[in-house]
Amino acid sequence: MTSIHIQRNHQMGHQGIRDLSERVASELAHRYQIRWRWQGNELRFKRAGASGLLLPETELITVQMKLGLVLMPMAKVIEIEIESQLDALLARQQV
């Protein structure tokens, strides 16, 4: 199994980053057929071959993902895509 770990600082506050996390999860659900739910302060997501969480904290957002064998060869591409999307969303929110 391959792991992806991404962290970004933000200035959106706790509720702002939590709302953004839900928007990200909804878009991922639509594009990649993931299922997601809140478990305490963690937004957990899952689909065939991948599972993970978004942890929105007051000044930091963390994405952790585990990829199964089928998606392992695409790990770097997936990581770059997540970083790109997350950076773009955070940049839009801080303007």
Steps between C-alpha positions, in 0.01 A plus 500: 500500500619851415430804717456865404537771765440868421480798736423861426473807721197723457339808652134400464426414862349174618150534352628636169739208446233253613257640241773486234570136594136413436509671161816306410342172613181568303701570185709186550183298552366627171823459301644181652206321662628526855287475810573738786382576851604697804644299787556752776723771350625275217338482160554138397470383140514167322471342158623182338879499532532810719406637840602798703408806695499877497581653836397868503659684789492871582819587307592172328332249271637149468418243233599139561425230246584134458500348154451132427695294250297607197561871559862473621652569157302825485601621849715795385237617250228478767717689751577778251129530410396526866770761570402702195128497580554574868740787426256649247205479741698654786629780277146588389377513858779730618450767234 
